[in-house]
Amino acid sequence: MFTLLHHCSRNLLTLRTVQAVNKSYYSTQMGKRVAVVLAGCGVFDGSEIHEASAILVHLSRGGASVNIFAPNIDQMHVVDHLKGEPSQEKRNVLVESARLARGNIQNLSKLSVSDHDAVIFPGGFGAAKNLCTWAVQGKDCSVNDEVKATLQAFHSAGKPIGLCCISPVLAAKVFPGCEVTVGVEKDDKYPDTADTAAAINQLGCKHVCKSVSQSHVDEKNKLVTTCAFMCKAPIHEVFDGIGSMVQDVLKLA
């Protein structure tokens, strides 16, 4: 009986120690103001829903206050996610993003860098179709003017920028010489990484191989990236990698 009580007491102390460490870490992040920029709603033509949700969950756990934004523009096109085919509909990026934001969203033109400590961009094809034209033009793409201005403003202010999945290409296009990750090259679990990484390198940037559960920090440019669904991984591993990105962003903020 004494041995059992001693064992339980030791486990309780261990649990309390872990909780204390977590509380201490997250308390240091309290008050961070983070902008999240969406690109619509849905993996094939907007922001990837699970990535956006994971970012919001980790920011909430980190004690950050969040404002959500999206550009008030038409989507490049609309995809029927059941059929996996384009449809003839017309949809607006801001209106669709409002679904993810539960209606609490603002036009990207209203984003004030002085009111925020960091900005994060989820992935999804919308980042490559609506925020820029990477999906159809690759490294020769153009970046939406408001998106580019937002990235440059946070960069100039020395404030961190988080990007996941395909959205690191935004940084590669706007900040020559920067370092980002979109996964592990030449690995079957990362089928789209090699070509994207090659294009990133061709832009004069450096692609850094990182697994799905890891994030990469470009200290010089205060860029934090993780590959998320660029990897064919269980969703909890994607969630963990996004958590790593969010924690690194909050540390830099």
Secondary structure as a PSIPRED ss2 file (coil, helix, strand):
# PSIPRED VFORMAT (PSIPRED V4.0)

   1 M C   1.000  0.000  0.000
   2 F H   0.000  1.000  0.000
   3 T H   0.000  1.000  0.000
   4 L H   0.000  1.000  0.000
   5 L H   0.000  1.000  0.000
   6 H H   0.000  1.000  0.000
   7 H H   0.000  1.000  0.000
   8 C H   0.000  1.000  0.000
   9 S H   0.000  1.000  0.000
  10 R H   0.000  1.000  0.000
  11 N H   0.000  1.000  0.000
  12 L H   0.000  1.000  0.000
  13 L H   0.000  1.000  0.000
  14 T H   0.000  1.000  0.000
  15 L H   0.000  1.000  0.000
  16 R H   0.000  1.000  0.000
  17 T H   0.000  1.000  0.000
  18 V H   0.000  1.000  0.000
  19 Q H   0.000  1.000  0.000
  20 A H   0.000  1.000  0.000
  21 V H   0.000  1.000  0.000
  22 N H   0.000  1.000  0.000
  23 K H   0.000  1.000  0.000
  24 S H   0.000  1.000  0.000
  25 Y H   0.000  1.000  0.000
  26 Y H   0.000  1.000  0.000
  27 S H   0.000  1.000  0.000
  28 T C   1.000  0.000  0.000
  29 Q C   1.000  0.000  0.000
  30 M C   1.000  0.000  0.000
  31 G C   1.000  0.000  0.000
  32 K C   1.000  0.000  0.000
  33 R E   0.000  0.000  1.000
  34 V E   0.000  0.000  1.000
  35 A E   0.000  0.000  1.000
  36 V E   0.000  0.000  1.000
  37 V E   0.000  0.000  1.000
  38 L C   1.000  0.000  0.000
  39 A C   1.000  0.000  0.000
  40 G C   1.000  0.000  0.000
  41 C C   1.000  0.000  0.000
  42 G C   1.000  0.000  0.000
  43 V C   1.000  0.000  0.000
  44 F C   1.000  0.000  0.000
  45 D C   1.000  0.000  0.000
  46 G C   1.000  0.000  0.000
  47 S C   1.000  0.000  0.000
  48 E C   1.000  0.000  0.000
  49 I H   0.000  1.000  0.000
  50 H H   0.000  1.000  0.000
  51 E H   0.000  1.000  0.000
  52 A H   0.000  1.000  0.000
  53 S H   0.000  1.000  0.000
  54 A H   0.000  1.000  0.000
  55 I H   0.000  1.000  0.000
  56 L H   0.000  1.000  0.000
  57 V H   0.000  1.000  0.000
  58 H H   0.000  1.000  0.000
  59 L H   0.000  1.000  0.000
  60 S H   0.000  1.000  0.000
  61 R H   0.000  1.000  0.000
  62 G C   1.000  0.000  0.000
  63 G C   1.000  0.000  0.000
  64 A C   1.000  0.000  0.000
  65 S E   0.000  0.000  1.000
  66 V E   0.000  0.000  1.000
  67 N E   0.000  0.000  1.000
  68 I E   0.000  0.000  1.000
  69 F E   0.000  0.000  1.000
  70 A E   0.000  0.000  1.000
  71 P C   1.000  0.000  0.000
  72 N C   1.000  0.000  0.000
  73 I C   1.000  0.000  0.000
  74 D E   0.000  0.000  1.000
  75 Q C   1.000  0.000  0.000
  76 M C   1.000  0.000  0.000
  77 H C   1.000  0.000  0.000
  78 V E   0.000  0.000  1.000
  79 V E   0.000  0.000  1.000
  80 D E   0.000  0.000  1.000
  81 H C   1.000  0.000  0.000
  82 L C   1.000  0.000  0.000
  83 K C   1.000  0.000  0.000
  84 G C   1.000  0.000  0.000
  85 E E   0.000  0.000  1.000
  86 P E   0.000  0.000  1.000
  87 S E   0.000  0.000  1.000
  88 Q C   1.000  0.000  0.000
  89 E C   1.000  0.000  0.000
  90 K C   1.000  0.000  0.000
  91 R C   1.000  0.000  0.000
  92 N E   0.000  0.000  1.000
  93 V H   0.000  1.000  0.000
  94 L H   0.000  1.000  0.000
  95 V H   0.000  1.000  0.000
  96 E H   0.000  1.000  0.000
  97 S H   0.000  1.000  0.000
  98 A H   0.000  1.000  0.000
  99 R H   0.000  1.000  0.000
 100 L H   0.000  1.000  0.000
 101 A C   1.000  0.000  0.000
 102 R C   1.000  0.000  0.000
 103 G C   1.000  0.000  0.000
 104 N C   1.000  0.000  0.000
 105 I C   1.000  0.000  0.000
 106 Q E   0.000  0.000  1.000
 107 N E   0.000  0.000  1.000
 108 L H   0.000  1.000  0.000
 109 S H   0.000  1.000  0.000
 110 K H   0.000  1.000  0.000
 111 L C   1.000  0.000  0.000
 112 S C   1.000  0.000  0.000
 113 V H   0.000  1.000  0.000
 114 S H   0.000  1.000  0.000
 115 D H   0.000  1.000  0.000
 116 H C   1.000  0.000  0.000
 117 D C   1.000  0.000  0.000
 118 A E   0.000  0.000  1.000
 119 V E   0.000  0.000  1.000
 120 I E   0.000  0.000  1.000
 121 F E   0.000  0.000  1.000
 122 P C   1.000  0.000  0.000
 123 G C   1.000  0.000  0.000
 124 G C   1.000  0.000  0.000
 125 F H   0.000  1.000  0.000
 126 G H   0.000  1.000  0.000
 127 A H   0.000  1.000  0.000
 128 A H   0.000  1.000  0.000
 129 K H   0.000  1.000  0.000
 130 N C   1.000  0.000  0.000
 131 L C   1.000  0.000  0.000
 132 C E   0.000  0.000  1.000
 133 T C   1.000  0.000  0.000
 134 W H   0.000  1.000  0.000
 135 A H   0.000  1.000  0.000
 136 V H   0.000  1.000  0.000
 137 Q H   0.000  1.000  0.000
 138 G H   0.000  1.000  0.000
 139 K H   0.000  1.000  0.000
 140 D H   0.000  1.000  0.000
 141 C C   1.000  0.000  0.000
 142 S C   1.000  0.000  0.000
 143 V E   0.000  0.000  1.000
 144 N C   1.000  0.000  0.000
 145 D H   0.000  1.000  0.000
 146 E H   0.000  1.000  0.000
 147 V H   0.000  1.000  0.000
 148 K H   0.000  1.000  0.000
 149 A H   0.000  1.000  0.000
 150 T H   0.000  1.000  0.000
 151 L H   0.000  1.000  0.000
 152 Q H   0.000  1.000  0.000
 153 A H   0.000  1.000  0.000
 154 F H   0.000  1.000  0.000
 155 H H   0.000  1.000  0.000
 156 S H   0.000  1.000  0.000
 157 A C   1.000  0.000  0.000
 158 G C   1.000  0.000  0.000
 159 K C   1.000  0.000  0.000
 160 P C   1.000  0.000  0.000
 161 I E   0.000  0.000  1.000
 162 G E   0.000  0.000  1.000
 163 L E   0.000  0.000  1.000
 164 C E   0.000  0.000  1.000
 165 C C   1.000  0.000  0.000
 166 I C   1.000  0.000  0.000
 167 S C   1.000  0.000  0.000
 168 P H   0.000  1.000  0.000
 169 V H   0.000  1.000  0.000
 170 L H   0.000  1.000  0.000
 171 A H   0.000  1.000  0.000
 172 A H   0.000  1.000  0.000
 173 K H   0.000  1.000  0.000
 174 V H   0.000  1.000  0.000
 175 F C   1.000  0.000  0.000
 176 P C   1.000  0.000  0.000
 177 G C   1.000  0.000  0.000
 178 C C   1.000  0.000  0.000
 179 E E   0.000  0.000  1.000
 180 V E   0.000  0.000  1.000
 181 T C   1.000  0.000  0.000
 182 V C   1.000  0.000  0.000
 183 G C   1.000  0.000  0.000
 184 V C   1.000  0.000  0.000
 185 E C   1.000  0.000  0.000
 186 K C   1.000  0.000  0.000
 187 D C   1.000  0.000  0.000
 188 D C   1.000  0.000  0.000
 189 K C   1.000  0.000  0.000
 190 Y C   1.000  0.000  0.000
 191 P C   1.000  0.000  0.000
 192 D C   1.000  0.000  0.000
 193 T H   0.000  1.000  0.000
 194 A H   0.000  1.000  0.000
 195 D H   0.000  1.000  0.000
 196 T H   0.000  1.000  0.000
 197 A H   0.000  1.000  0.000
 198 A H   0.000  1.000  0.000
 199 A H   0.000  1.000  0.000
 200 I H   0.000  1.000  0.000
 201 N H   0.000  1.000  0.000
 202 Q H   0.000  1.000  0.000
 203 L C   1.000  0.000  0.000
 204 G C   1.000  0.000  0.000
 205 C C   1.000  0.000  0.000
 206 K E   0.000  0.000  1.000
 207 H E   0.000  0.000  1.000
 208 V C   1.000  0.000  0.000
 209 C C   1.000  0.000  0.000
 210 K C   1.000  0.000  0.000
 211 S C   1.000  0.000  0.000
 212 V C   1.000  0.000  0.000
 213 S C   1.000  0.000  0.000
 214 Q C   1.000  0.000  0.000
 215 S C   1.000  0.000  0.000
 216 H E   0.000  0.000  1.000
 217 V E   0.000  0.000  1.000
 218 D E   0.000  0.000  1.000
 219 E C   1.000  0.000  0.000
 220 K C   1.000  0.000  0.000
 221 N C   1.000  0.000  0.000
 222 K C   1.000  0.000  0.000
 223 L E   0.000  0.000  1.000
 224 V E   0.000  0.000  1.000
 225 T E   0.000  0.000  1.000
 226 T E   0.000  0.000  1.000
 227 C C   1.000  0.000  0.000
 228 A H   0.000  1.000  0.000
 229 F H   0.000  1.000  0.000
 230 M H   0.000  1.000  0.000
 231 C C   1.000  0.000  0.000
 232 K C   1.000  0.000  0.000
 233 A C   1.000  0.000  0.000
 234 P C   1.000  0.000  0.000
 235 I H   0.000  1.000  0.000
 236 H H   0.000  1.000  0.000
 237 E H   0.000  1.000  0.000
 238 V H   0.000  1.000  0.000
 239 F H   0.000  1.000  0.000
 240 D H   0.000  1.000  0.000
 241 G H   0.000  1.000  0.000
 242 I H   0.000  1.000  0.000
 243 G H   0.000  1.000  0.000
 244 S H   0.000  1.000  0.000
 245 M H   0.000  1.000  0.000
 246 V H   0.000  1.000  0.000
 247 Q H   0.000  1.000  0.000
 248 D H   0.000  1.000  0.000
 249 V H   0.000  1.000  0.000
 250 L H   0.000  1.000  0.000
 251 K H   0.000  1.000  0.000
 252 L H   0.000  1.000  0.000
 253 A C   1.000  0.000  0.000
